[in-house]
Protein backbone atom coordinates (compact mmCIF):
# COMPACT_ATOMS: atom_id res chain seq x y z
CA UNK A 1 0.00 0.00 0.00
CA UNK A 2 1.31 3.45 -0.88
CA UNK A 3 2.01 5.56 2.16
CA UNK A 4 0.36 8.70 0.82
CA UNK A 5 1.01 11.99 2.54
CA UNK A 6 -2.40 13.54 3.16
CA UNK A 7 -4.15 16.41 4.88
CA UNK A 8 -7.24 15.76 6.95
CA UNK A 9 -10.05 17.61 8.72
CA UNK A 10 -12.21 15.70 11.16
CA UNK A 11 -15.95 15.63 10.55
CA UNK A 12 -18.55 16.95 12.92
CA UNK A 13 -19.26 13.44 14.19
CA UNK A 14 -18.26 9.82 13.63
CA UNK A 15 -20.89 9.32 10.94
CA UNK A 16 -20.02 12.47 8.98
CA UNK A 17 -19.52 11.85 5.26
CA UNK A 18 -15.95 10.93 4.28
CA UNK A 19 -14.96 13.31 1.48
CA UNK A 20 -11.78 12.52 -0.46
CA UNK A 21 -10.41 15.20 -2.78
CA UNK A 22 -7.77 14.67 -5.48
CA UNK A 23 -5.67 17.48 -6.92
CA UNK A 24 -4.71 18.15 -10.53
CA UNK A 25 -1.22 17.87 -12.03
CA UNK A 26 1.08 20.29 -10.23
CA UNK A 27 -1.27 20.66 -7.26
CA UNK A 28 -0.98 19.07 -3.86
CA UNK A 29 -3.12 18.15 -0.86
CA UNK A 30 -3.90 21.81 -0.27
CA UNK A 31 -5.40 22.55 -3.71
CA UNK A 32 -8.99 21.63 -2.85
CA UNK A 33 -8.79 21.16 0.91
CA UNK A 34 -10.45 24.43 1.92
CA UNK A 35 -12.87 24.22 -1.00
CA UNK A 36 -13.97 20.77 0.18
CA UNK A 37 -15.02 22.21 3.52
CA UNK A 38 -17.06 24.86 1.72
CA UNK A 39 -18.70 22.40 -0.67
CA UNK A 40 -19.63 19.90 2.04
CA UNK A 41 -19.57 21.51 5.51
CA UNK A 42 -19.19 19.09 8.39
CA UNK A 43 -17.63 16.31 6.32
CA UNK A 44 -14.42 14.54 7.22
CA UNK A 45 -12.08 15.74 4.46
CA UNK A 46 -9.08 13.68 3.35
CA UNK A 47 -6.80 15.06 0.63
CA UNK A 48 -4.01 12.70 -0.50
CA UNK A 49 -0.93 14.05 -2.25
CA UNK A 50 0.05 12.44 -5.55
CA UNK A 51 3.31 10.56 -5.01
CA UNK A 52 4.68 10.78 -8.54
CA UNK A 53 6.69 13.75 -9.86
CA UNK A 54 6.55 14.73 -13.53
CA UNK A 55 9.19 17.42 -13.95
CA UNK A 56 8.48 18.59 -10.42
CA UNK A 57 4.68 18.50 -10.85
CA UNK A 58 2.89 16.04 -8.58
CA UNK A 59 0.61 13.45 -10.18
CA UNK A 60 -1.14 10.23 -9.19
CA UNK A 61 0.12 8.04 -12.08
CA UNK A 62 2.57 8.11 -14.97
CA UNK A 63 1.89 9.13 -18.54
CA UNK A 64 4.10 8.98 -21.61
CA UNK A 65 2.50 12.00 -23.31
CA UNK A 66 -0.56 14.25 -23.11
CA UNK A 67 -3.51 11.87 -22.90
CA UNK A 68 -1.27 8.77 -23.19
CA UNK A 69 -1.26 6.81 -19.94
CA UNK A 70 1.18 4.19 -18.69
CA UNK A 71 -1.50 1.57 -18.13
CA UNK A 72 0.69 -0.77 -16.07
CA UNK A 73 1.54 2.09 -13.74
CA UNK A 74 -2.10 3.17 -13.61
CA UNK A 75 -3.16 -0.32 -12.50
CA UNK A 76 -0.52 -0.29 -9.77
CA UNK A 77 -1.49 3.19 -8.54
CA UNK A 78 -5.21 2.36 -8.62
CA UNK A 79 -4.60 -0.65 -6.38
CA UNK A 80 -2.64 1.51 -3.96
CA UNK A 81 -5.31 4.20 -3.89
CA UNK A 82 -8.08 1.66 -3.30
CA UNK A 83 -6.16 0.39 -0.28
CA UNK A 84 -5.68 3.97 0.96
CA UNK A 85 -9.39 4.80 0.66
CA UNK A 86 -10.43 1.54 2.30
CA UNK A 87 -8.07 2.26 5.20
CA UNK A 88 -9.61 5.71 5.70
CA UNK A 89 -13.11 4.20 5.54
CA UNK A 90 -12.19 1.65 8.20
CA UNK A 91 -11.22 4.42 10.61
CA UNK A 92 -14.83 5.47 11.16
CA UNK A 93 -18.47 4.83 10.38
CA UNK A 94 -19.09 7.43 7.68
CA UNK A 95 -22.63 7.29 6.37
CA UNK A 96 -21.37 8.07 2.85
CA UNK A 97 -18.04 8.13 1.01
CA UNK A 98 -17.70 10.90 -1.56
CA UNK A 99 -14.95 11.89 -3.95
CA UNK A 100 -13.97 14.96 -5.95
CA UNK A 101 -11.09 15.20 -8.39
CA UNK A 102 -9.87 17.64 -11.00
CA UNK A 103 -7.96 16.68 -14.16
CA UNK A 104 -5.35 14.08 -13.10
CA UNK A 105 -7.20 13.82 -9.79
CA UNK A 106 -10.47 13.13 -11.61
CA UNK A 107 -8.71 10.47 -13.68
CA UNK A 108 -7.38 8.54 -10.67
CA UNK A 109 -10.77 8.85 -8.95
CA UNK A 110 -12.59 7.53 -12.02
CA UNK A 111 -10.08 4.68 -12.45
CA UNK A 112 -10.55 3.70 -8.80
CA UNK A 113 -14.30 3.63 -9.37
CA UNK A 114 -13.91 1.39 -12.43
CA UNK A 115 -11.92 -1.11 -10.35
CA UNK A 116 -13.89 -0.80 -7.10
CA UNK A 117 -17.40 0.50 -7.88
CA UNK A 118 -18.55 -0.12 -4.30
CA UNK A 119 -16.05 2.32 -2.81
CA UNK A 120 -17.67 5.71 -3.48
CA UNK A 121 -21.33 6.54 -3.06
CA UNK A 122 -21.00 9.70 -5.15
CA UNK A 123 -18.23 11.45 -7.05
CA UNK A 124 -17.53 14.72 -8.82
CA UNK A 125 -15.19 14.32 -11.79
CA UNK A 126 -13.99 17.73 -12.98
CA UNK A 127 -12.45 17.78 -16.46
CA UNK A 128 -11.54 14.07 -16.59
CA UNK A 129 -9.88 12.35 -19.55
CA UNK A 130 -10.26 8.59 -19.81
CA UNK A 131 -8.64 7.57 -23.15
CA UNK A 132 -9.45 3.87 -22.75
CA UNK A 133 -12.58 1.75 -22.49
CA UNK A 134 -13.27 0.78 -18.85
CA UNK A 135 -14.55 -2.67 -17.96
CA UNK A 136 -18.23 -3.01 -17.22
CA UNK A 137 -19.12 -2.54 -13.56
CA UNK A 138 -22.19 -2.24 -11.35
CA UNK A 139 -22.83 1.37 -10.33
CA UNK A 140 -26.44 0.86 -9.26
CA UNK A 141 -27.27 3.33 -6.50
CA UNK A 142 -24.16 5.44 -7.20
CA UNK A 143 -24.18 9.09 -8.28
CA UNK A 144 -21.67 10.75 -10.60
CA UNK A 145 -21.35 14.38 -11.67
CA UNK A 146 -18.96 15.18 -14.53
CA UNK A 147 -18.11 18.84 -15.18
CA UNK A 148 -16.31 19.93 -18.32
CA UNK A 149 -15.44 22.78 -20.64
CA UNK A 150 -16.85 22.78 -24.16
CA UNK A 151 -13.51 24.08 -25.47
CA UNK A 152 -11.21 22.03 -23.25
CA UNK A 153 -7.99 21.32 -25.24
CA UNK A 154 -6.95 18.54 -22.82
CA UNK A 155 -10.22 16.66 -22.32
CA UNK A 156 -12.11 16.45 -25.65
CA UNK A 157 -15.88 16.78 -25.48
CA UNK A 158 -16.44 13.43 -27.19
CA UNK A 159 -14.36 11.57 -24.56
CA UNK A 160 -16.22 13.37 -21.78
CA UNK A 161 -19.57 12.36 -23.25
CA UNK A 162 -18.38 8.75 -23.59
CA UNK A 163 -17.44 8.67 -19.92
CA UNK A 164 -20.85 9.97 -18.90
CA UNK A 165 -22.49 7.39 -21.17
CA UNK A 166 -20.37 4.64 -19.59
CA UNK A 167 -21.55 5.47 -16.09
CA UNK A 168 -25.17 5.68 -17.21
CA UNK A 169 -24.94 2.37 -19.08
CA UNK A 170 -23.57 0.71 -15.95
CA UNK A 171 -26.37 1.87 -13.67
CA UNK A 172 -25.11 5.13 -12.16
CA UNK A 173 -27.24 8.23 -11.80
CA UNK A 174 -24.88 10.31 -13.94
CA UNK A 175 -25.05 13.99 -14.85
CA UNK A 176 -22.85 15.98 -17.23
CA UNK A 177 -22.45 19.73 -16.72
CA UNK A 178 -20.77 21.88 -19.37
CA UNK A 179 -19.40 25.38 -19.23
CA UNK A 180 -18.36 27.40 -22.27
CA UNK A 181 -14.64 27.53 -21.45
CA UNK A 182 -11.64 25.22 -21.46
CA UNK A 183 -9.79 23.23 -18.82
CA UNK A 184 -10.21 25.84 -16.08
CA UNK A 185 -12.61 25.45 -13.17
CA UNK A 186 -15.42 28.00 -13.24
CA UNK A 187 -17.77 29.23 -10.56
CA UNK A 188 -20.82 27.75 -12.22
CA UNK A 189 -19.40 24.23 -12.06
CA UNK A 190 -18.48 24.71 -8.41
CA UNK A 191 -22.09 25.71 -7.73
CA UNK A 192 -23.22 22.58 -9.57
CA UNK A 193 -20.84 20.46 -7.49
CA UNK A 194 -22.09 22.05 -4.26
CA UNK A 195 -25.71 21.31 -5.15
CA UNK A 196 -24.79 17.73 -6.10
CA UNK A 197 -22.85 17.11 -2.91
CA UNK A 198 -25.53 18.76 -0.79
CA UNK A 199 -27.65 15.65 -1.19
CA UNK A 200 -25.15 13.82 1.03
CA UNK A 201 -25.76 16.01 4.07
DATAHU-V566315 format. One record per residue. N is the residue number from 1. RES is the residue in one small letter. SS is DSSP state (H for helix, E for strand, L for the rest). PSI is psi in degrees with one decimal (999 if undefined). Layout:
BEGIN
N&RES&SS&PSI + N&RES&SS&PSI
END
This chain:
BEGIN
1&x&L&133.3 + 2&x&L&136.2 + 3&x&L&75.8 + 4&x&L&136.8 + 5&x&L&135.2 + 6&x&E&158.9 + 7&x&E&144.3 + 8&x&E&144.6 + 9&x&E&128.2 + 10&x&L&146.4 + 11&x&L&174.0 + 12&x&L&-23.9 + 13&x&L&176.0 + 14&x&L&-21.0 + 15&x&L&9.8 + 16&x&L&147.1 + 17&x&L&141.8 + 18&x&E&119.9 + 19&x&E&107.2 + 20&x&E&132.6 + 21&x&E&137.5 + 22&x&E&122.8 + 23&x&L&166.6 + 24&x&L&173.1 + 25&x&L&128.7 + 26&x&L&-8.9 + 27&x&L&-169.8 + 28&x&L&-167.9 + 29&x&L&-11.9 + 30&x&L&-14.0 + 31&x&L&-44.1 + 32&x&L&9.9 + 33&x&H&-52.5 + 34&x&H&-38.5 + 35&x&H&-39.7 + 36&x&H&-41.4 + 37&x&H&-29.0 + 38&x&H&-37.8 + 39&x&H&-34.6 + 40&x&L&76.1 + 41&x&L&139.2 + 42&x&L&-10.6 + 43&x&L&156.6 + 44&x&E&116.0 + 45&x&E&130.3 + 46&x&E&124.9 + 47&x&E&98.7 + 48&x&E&144.7 + 49&x&L&130.5 + 50&x&L&138.2 + 51&x&L&18.4 + 52&x&E&134.0 + 53&x&E&128.6 + 54&x&E&95.9 + 55&x&L&32.5 + 56&x&L&-8.4 + 57&x&E&125.3 + 58&x&E&138.2 + 59&x&E&171.2 + 60&x&L&-18.5 + 61&x&L&163.6 + 62&x&L&154.0 + 63&x&E&156.7 + 64&x&E&-6.4 + 65&x&E&174.5 + 66&x&L&116.5 + 67&x&L&10.6 + 68&x&E&108.1 + 69&x&E&145.8 + 70&x&L&98.3 + 71&x&H&-33.1 + 72&x&H&-42.7 + 73&x&H&-39.4 + 74&x&H&-43.8 + 75&x&H&-42.1 + 76&x&H&-48.2 + 77&x&H&-34.6 + 78&x&H&-44.7 + 79&x&H&-40.5 + 80&x&H&-40.2 + 81&x&H&-37.0 + 82&x&H&-45.0 + 83&x&H&-38.8 + 84&x&H&-47.3 + 85&x&H&-42.8 + 86&x&H&-37.1 + 87&x&H&-39.4 + 88&x&H&-38.3 + 89&x&H&-40.5 + 90&x&H&-13.0 + 91&x&L&-10.1 + 92&x&L&-164.0 + 93&x&L&51.3 + 94&x&L&135.7 + 95&x&L&-22.4 + 96&x&L&151.9 + 97&x&E&123.2 + 98&x&E&151.9 + 99&x&E&149.8 + 100&x&E&132.4 + 101&x&E&151.4 + 102&x&E&130.5 + 103&x&L&-116.7 + 104&x&H&-34.6 + 105&x&H&-37.0 + 106&x&H&-34.8 + 107&x&H&-42.8 + 108&x&H&-37.1 + 109&x&H&-45.4 + 110&x&H&-43.6 + 111&x&H&-35.5 + 112&x&H&-40.8 + 113&x&H&-39.4 + 114&x&H&-41.3 + 115&x&H&-28.1 + 116&x&L&72.8 + 117&x&L&-16.1 + 118&x&L&-15.4 + 119&x&L&-40.6 + 120&x&L&133.9 + 121&x&L&-34.1 + 122&x&E&150.7 + 123&x&E&150.5 + 124&x&E&115.8 + 125&x&E&108.8 + 126&x&E&113.9 + 127&x&L&51.4 + 128&x&L&159.8 + 129&x&L&110.0 + 130&x&L&96.3 + 131&x&L&30.8 + 132&x&L&164.9 + 133&x&L&113.2 + 134&x&L&156.7 + 135&x&L&154.7 + 136&x&L&146.0 + 137&x&L&165.9 + 138&x&L&106.2 + 139&x&L&22.7 + 140&x&L&131.4 + 141&x&L&-2.4 + 142&x&L&152.0 + 143&x&E&137.2 + 144&x&E&129.5 + 145&x&E&124.9 + 146&x&E&127.8 + 147&x&E&144.8 + 148&x&E&159.0 + 149&x&E&135.1 + 150&x&L&-22.4 + 151&x&L&32.5 + 152&x&L&117.8 + 153&x&L&-13.7 + 154&x&L&-39.4 + 155&x&L&94.1 + 156&x&L&146.4 + 157&x&H&-37.6 + 158&x&H&-40.6 + 159&x&H&-36.8 + 160&x&H&-44.7 + 161&x&H&-39.5 + 162&x&H&-38.5 + 163&x&H&-43.3 + 164&x&H&-43.4 + 165&x&H&-38.2 + 166&x&H&-48.9 + 167&x&H&-42.4 + 168&x&H&-43.4 + 169&x&H&-22.9 + 170&x&L&19.2 + 171&x&L&-2.1 + 172&x&L&152.7 + 173&x&E&94.3 + 174&x&E&145.1 + 175&x&E&140.0 + 176&x&E&122.3 + 177&x&E&124.2 + 178&x&E&144.4 + 179&x&E&169.9 + 180&x&L&-0.5 + 181&x&L&-149.4 + 182&x&L&-126.3 + 183&x&L&-2.8 + 184&x&L&154.7 + 185&x&L&129.8 + 186&x&L&159.4 + 187&x&H&-35.9 + 188&x&H&-31.7 + 189&x&H&-30.0 + 190&x&H&-38.8 + 191&x&H&-39.7 + 192&x&H&-41.9 + 193&x&H&-40.1 + 194&x&H&-42.6 + 195&x&H&-40.2 + 196&x&H&-46.4 + 197&x&H&-26.0 + 198&x&H&-24.9 + 199&x&L&-14.1 + 200&x&L&-7.4 + 201&x&L&999
END
